Amino acid sequence: MGSLSLFHWIIVALVVLVLFGRGRISEVMGDFGKGISSFKKGMSEAEKDAEIKSVKQIPQQAEPMGEGPAAPQRTPEEEAAARRDPGG
């Protein structure tokens, strides 16, 4: 008595078919499929955006092997100031 038999499921399916009609059910399922593909597309775009942000945050400095730490890079303003005043 606790579970539904095959006969019960057939009756439920017929009631749903009568209430919504065959065209309405296929329309709802089509909308459901579009929603799922839109969700997947959004998830892949979010993953790409997160990957781009993480790549931008990682500094791209390559240290030569066997040498000491690399000299810090200067901004163009600091380079111009160093050319004007070589002692500083």
LOBA-17135 format. One record per residue: x, y, z of N, C-alpha, C, CB in turn; residue number from 1; residue in one letter. Coordinates in pm, 1 decimal. Glycine has a CB too. Example, Ala and Ser with C-alpha at 12.3 -4.5 7.8 and 13.67 -1.06 7.14 Angstrom:
// LOBA-17135
- nu|nv|nw|cau|cav|caw|cu|cv|cw|cbu|cbv|cbw|nr|rest
- 1319.0|-569.0|780.0|1230.0|-450.0|780.0|1320.0|-330.0|780.0|1130.8|-447.3|904.6|1|A
- 1285.0|-225.0|708.0|1367.0|-106.0|714.0|1290.0|3.0|787.0|1408.4|-59.8|572.5|2|S
***
This chain:
// LOBA-17135
- nu|nv|nw|cau|cav|caw|cu|cv|cw|cbu|cbv|cbw|nr|rest
- 82.4|-119.1|0.0|0.0|0.0|0.0|86.7|125.4|0.0|-93.7|-0.1|120.4|1|M
- 211.7|115.8|45.6|297.3|232.9|55.1|355.6|278.1|-78.0|407.6|205.3|149.7|2|G
- 374.9|186.9|-172.6|435.8|225.0|-300.4|330.1|224.8|-410.8|552.3|128.8|-336.8|3|S
- 362.7|297.6|-516.4|269.6|304.2|-628.5|306.3|197.7|-731.3|270.5|445.3|-693.0|4|L
- 206.1|129.3|-781.5|230.2|26.3|-882.2|232.4|88.9|-1021.0|122.6|-84.4|-874.5|5|S
- 258.7|8.6|-1119.9|261.6|54.5|-1258.2|125.4|112.5|-1297.8|300.8|-61.3|-1352.7|6|L
- 19.2|50.9|-1253.7|-115.9|99.3|-1285.0|-137.5|240.1|-1230.1|-222.0|3.5|-1227.7|7|F
- -89.6|267.2|-1109.7|-102.2|401.1|-1051.0|-24.5|505.4|-1133.4|-51.3|400.1|-904.8|8|H
- 96.2|468.5|-1177.8|176.8|561.7|-1257.3|111.5|591.2|-1392.0|317.3|505.3|-1279.1|9|W
- 46.6|493.5|-1451.2|-23.7|515.4|-1577.9|-138.4|614.1|-1558.0|-77.1|381.6|-1634.9|10|I
- -211.5|599.4|-1449.5|-321.6|691.5|-1420.6|-267.7|832.8|-1397.5|-401.9|643.5|-1297.0|11|I
- -159.8|845.8|-1322.7|-99.2|977.7|-1298.1|-54.8|1039.7|-1430.6|22.0|965.9|-1200.3|12|V
- 8.6|962.0|-1518.0|53.4|1013.2|-1647.3|-64.1|1059.0|-1732.1|133.1|906.7|-1721.8|13|A
- -174.0|982.9|-1731.9|-292.5|1023.2|-1808.2|-353.5|1151.9|-1754.7|-396.7|912.4|-1805.8|14|L
- -359.2|1166.4|-1624.3|-413.3|1289.3|-1564.2|-327.0|1409.4|-1602.0|-421.5|1275.8|-1410.0|15|V
- -195.5|1393.7|-1595.0|-105.3|1502.8|-1632.6|-122.1|1536.6|-1780.0|41.2|1465.3|-1602.8|16|V
- -134.3|1435.5|-1863.4|-152.2|1457.3|-2006.5|-282.9|1529.7|-2035.9|-148.4|1324.5|-2081.0|17|L
- -388.4|1495.1|-1964.9|-517.8|1561.4|-1985.3|-511.7|1705.3|-1936.6|-630.5|1485.2|-1912.4|18|V
- -447.7|1730.0|-1822.5|-442.9|1865.3|-1767.1|-357.6|1959.7|-1851.8|-389.1|1861.3|-1625.2|19|L
- -242.9|1912.0|-1894.6|-149.7|2001.3|-1963.6|-153.7|1987.7|-2115.2|-10.1|1975.3|-1915.6|20|F
- -195.4|1876.2|-2165.9|-195.4|1855.0|-2309.8|-57.3|1815.9|-2359.3|-243.4|1979.9|-2381.8|21|G
- -53.9|1751.2|-2474.1|72.5|1700.1|-2526.2|166.1|1813.2|-2568.4|46.7|1607.3|-2644.2|22|R
- 114.2|1917.0|-2630.4|197.0|2028.2|-2675.3|257.2|2105.3|-2560.4|116.8|2120.9|-2761.0|23|G
- 179.4|2124.3|-2456.4|228.1|2201.1|-2340.5|341.4|2126.8|-2269.6|112.6|2228.6|-2241.3|24|R
- 331.7|1995.8|-2259.4|436.9|1918.1|-2192.7|567.1|1926.7|-2271.9|393.7|1770.1|-2176.4|25|I
- 560.5|1912.9|-2405.8|682.3|1920.8|-2485.7|741.2|2061.2|-2479.5|654.1|1881.2|-2631.4|26|S
- 655.5|2163.1|-2471.5|703.9|2301.3|-2458.6|775.7|2322.0|-2325.6|587.0|2400.7|-2471.1|27|E
- 719.3|2268.9|-2219.8|781.4|2281.3|-2087.7|915.1|2207.6|-2085.3|687.5|2226.0|-1977.6|28|V
- 921.0|2088.4|-2145.4|1045.5|2013.1|-2146.6|1150.4|2083.3|-2232.9|1021.1|1870.4|-2197.8|29|M
- 1108.4|2146.8|-2342.6|1202.2|2222.9|-2425.1|1259.6|2340.5|-2348.3|1133.8|2272.2|-2552.3|30|G
- 1173.6|2411.5|-2274.2|1220.0|2522.6|-2191.7|1315.2|2473.3|-2082.9|1100.8|2596.0|-2128.8|31|D
- 1285.7|2357.6|-2028.3|1371.8|2298.8|-1925.9|1509.5|2267.4|-1983.4|1307.8|2171.4|-1867.9|32|F
- 1513.2|2211.5|-2103.4|1640.0|2181.6|-2169.7|1719.9|2307.1|-2200.2|1615.1|2105.2|-2297.5|33|G
- 1651.1|2413.9|-2245.1|1718.6|2541.0|-2271.7|1777.0|2598.8|-2143.3|1621.3|2641.5|-2335.7|34|K
- 1703.9|2583.8|-2034.6|1753.1|2632.8|-1905.9|1878.3|2560.3|-1861.4|1646.2|2618.8|-1800.4|35|G
- 1880.6|2430.2|-1882.1|1997.6|2351.2|-1842.7|2118.6|2391.6|-1927.2|1969.1|2199.3|-1857.9|36|I
- 2099.2|2406.0|-2061.9|2214.1|2445.1|-2144.6|2260.8|2585.3|-2112.4|2179.3|2435.5|-2292.1|37|S
- 2168.8|2675.0|-2078.7|2208.4|2810.6|-2039.8|2288.0|2808.0|-1909.6|2084.4|2901.1|-2024.7|38|S
- 2245.9|2723.4|-1816.6|2317.0|2709.9|-1689.4|2458.8|2656.8|-1712.0|2239.7|2616.4|-1594.2|39|F
- 2473.3|2554.7|-1796.4|2605.3|2499.1|-1825.4|2695.5|2602.4|-1891.5|2592.7|2376.0|-1915.0|40|K
- 2637.7|2680.4|-1984.2|2715.4|2783.9|-2052.6|2762.4|2888.9|-1952.3|2631.9|2850.1|-2164.9|41|K
- 2674.3|2928.6|-1861.2|2711.5|3025.3|-1758.7|2820.1|2973.0|-1666.5|2590.8|3063.6|-1677.8|42|G
- 2812.3|2845.1|-1631.6|2914.2|2785.6|-1545.3|3050.1|2783.5|-1615.1|2873.3|2643.1|-1504.3|43|M
- 3052.1|2749.2|-1743.9|3180.7|2745.1|-1814.7|3238.1|2885.8|-1829.9|3164.3|2679.0|-1953.3|44|S
- 3152.7|2985.2|-1852.4|3201.2|3123.4|-1860.6|3255.7|3170.4|-1726.0|3088.6|3217.1|-1907.5|45|E
- 3190.3|3131.7|-1617.6|3237.1|3169.8|-1484.4|3372.9|3105.6|-1455.3|3133.9|3128.6|-1376.9|46|A
- 3390.5|2980.4|-1497.0|3518.7|2913.7|-1477.0|3628.5|2981.3|-1557.9|3508.6|2766.1|-1515.2|47|E
- 3597.4|3022.5|-1681.5|3696.1|3091.7|-1764.2|3733.4|3226.1|-1701.5|3641.9|3112.3|-1907.5|48|K
- 3633.0|3299.8|-1650.8|3660.7|3428.3|-1586.9|3748.0|3410.0|-1463.8|3530.1|3498.5|-1548.8|49|D
- 3719.7|3309.0|-1383.4|3799.9|3283.1|-1263.9|3942.4|3244.3|-1302.1|3735.6|3172.3|-1178.8|50|A
- 3956.6|3167.5|-1409.6|4090.7|3126.8|-1454.5|4169.9|3248.2|-1503.2|4080.6|3020.8|-1567.3|51|E
- 4103.4|3337.6|-1575.6|4170.4|3457.9|-1624.8|4214.0|3544.3|-1508.2|4078.3|3537.7|-1719.0|52|I
- 4128.9|3560.7|-1407.7|4163.2|3642.3|-1291.0|4281.0|3582.2|-1215.0|4041.9|3656.2|-1197.7|53|K
- 4282.3|3450.0|-1201.7|4392.4|3386.9|-1127.8|4523.3|3399.0|-1205.0|4360.9|3238.6|-1100.1|54|S
- 4517.9|3394.0|-1337.7|4639.5|3409.3|-1418.1|4691.5|3552.2|-1407.9|4612.5|3372.3|-1565.9|55|V
- 4602.6|3649.3|-1404.9|4644.3|3788.7|-1393.6|4707.8|3817.3|-1257.5|4525.0|3881.2|-1416.0|56|K
- 4666.6|3746.2|-1153.5|4719.1|3770.7|-1019.6|4856.9|3708.6|-1000.5|4623.2|3716.3|-915.2|57|Q
- 4891.6|3607.0|-1078.1|5021.2|3540.7|-1063.7|5125.3|3621.3|-1140.2|5015.6|3393.0|-1115.4|58|I
- 5231.3|3669.9|-1072.6|5334.8|3745.0|-1144.8|5411.3|3652.1|-1237.8|5432.0|3813.9|-1046.1|59|P
- 5442.3|3700.4|-1355.3|5509.2|3620.0|-1457.1|5658.2|3652.2|-1461.5|5445.5|3643.6|-1595.0|60|Q
- 5728.3|3633.3|-1350.2|5871.6|3658.2|-1344.0|5944.7|3524.7|-1347.7|5909.3|3738.9|-1216.4|61|Q
- 6037.2|3512.5|-1440.6|6115.8|3390.1|-1451.4|6253.7|3416.8|-1392.5|6126.3|3342.0|-1600.0|62|A
- 6293.4|3337.1|-1294.4|6425.6|3351.2|-1234.8|6522.6|3261.1|-1308.3|6423.0|3317.6|-1083.7|63|E
- 6638.5|3314.5|-1348.1|6739.5|3229.8|-1411.3|6792.3|3127.5|-1310.9|6855.7|3315.6|-1467.4|64|P
- 6824.7|3010.9|-1360.3|6875.0|2904.9|-1273.7|7017.9|2936.2|-1229.9|6869.1|2768.6|-1345.6|65|M
- 7047.9|2912.5|-1103.9|7183.0|2925.8|-1053.3|7222.6|3066.8|-1015.4|7277.0|2875.3|-1153.1|66|G
- 7144.3|3163.5|-1045.2|7177.9|3300.8|-1008.1|7097.9|3339.3|-884.6|7149.8|3399.5|-1125.3|67|E
- 7132.1|3450.8|-827.5|7062.5|3499.6|-709.3|6921.9|3547.2|-744.5|7141.7|3612.7|-643.9|68|G
- 6855.7|3606.5|-649.3|6719.8|3654.1|-675.6|6722.2|3762.5|-783.4|6654.7|3708.4|-545.7|69|P
- 6616.4|3766.9|-860.5|6606.7|3863.5|-969.1|6589.7|4003.7|-911.5|6489.4|3828.5|-1063.6|70|A
- 6646.7|4100.1|-982.6|6633.5|4239.7|-939.1|6488.5|4282.9|-956.2|6729.3|4333.7|-1019.9|71|A
- 6437.7|4361.3|-860.8|6298.4|4405.1|-873.9|6282.9|4494.6|-996.6|6252.3|4480.0|-746.2|72|P
- 6170.6|4479.0|-1065.0|6148.7|4559.2|-1184.1|6098.8|4697.0|-1143.7|6048.7|4490.4|-1279.3|73|Q
- 6143.7|4798.0|-1221.0|6106.9|4935.1|-1189.1|6002.7|4984.5|-1288.0|6230.5|5026.8|-1190.2|74|R
- 5925.5|5081.6|-1242.7|5826.8|5144.9|-1329.1|5898.1|5238.7|-1425.4|5720.4|5221.3|-1245.8|75|T
- 5833.2|5280.2|-1533.3|5896.7|5373.7|-1626.7|5938.6|5504.6|-1559.9|5802.4|5403.7|-1741.4|76|P
- 5862.9|5549.7|-1460.9|5898.5|5671.8|-1389.3|6028.0|5652.4|-1310.3|5784.5|5714.1|-1295.1|77|E
- 6042.7|5535.5|-1247.2|6164.0|5506.3|-1171.9|6284.4|5492.8|-1265.8|6145.9|5377.9|-1089.4|78|E
- 6262.4|5434.9|-1384.4|6369.8|5423.6|-1482.9|6417.2|5561.6|-1527.0|6323.1|5342.1|-1604.5|79|E
- 6323.6|5652.9|-1553.8|6358.9|5788.3|-1596.2|6434.8|5861.1|-1485.8|6232.8|5867.3|-1635.0|80|A
- 6392.5|5843.6|-1361.5|6460.0|5907.7|-1249.1|6601.0|5850.2|-1232.5|6378.2|5889.3|-1118.9|81|A
- 6618.7|5720.0|-1255.6|6750.1|5657.8|-1243.8|6844.1|5706.8|-1352.9|6737.7|5505.9|-1249.7|82|A
- 6792.8|5736.2|-1472.1|6877.6|5789.4|-1578.6|6922.5|5931.4|-1547.9|6803.9|5785.9|-1712.0|83|R
- 6832.3|6009.0|-1485.9|6868.2|6146.2|-1452.5|6969.1|6151.9|-1339.0|6744.3|6225.2|-1415.2|84|R
- 6951.5|6062.9|-1238.9|7037.8|6062.2|-1121.3|7096.2|5921.3|-1105.6|6958.8|6106.0|-992.3|85|D
- 7207.7|5889.2|-1172.5|7261.3|5752.8|-1169.1|7306.6|5709.4|-1029.7|7377.1|5741.4|-1265.1|86|P
- 7331.0|5797.3|-939.0|7378.3|5759.3|-805.5|7265.9|5713.5|-715.1|7450.4|5874.9|-741.1|87|G
- 7140.9|5735.4|-749.7|7029.0|5707.3|-659.4|6966.1|5579.9|-684.9|6928.1|5810.1|-667.0|88|G
***
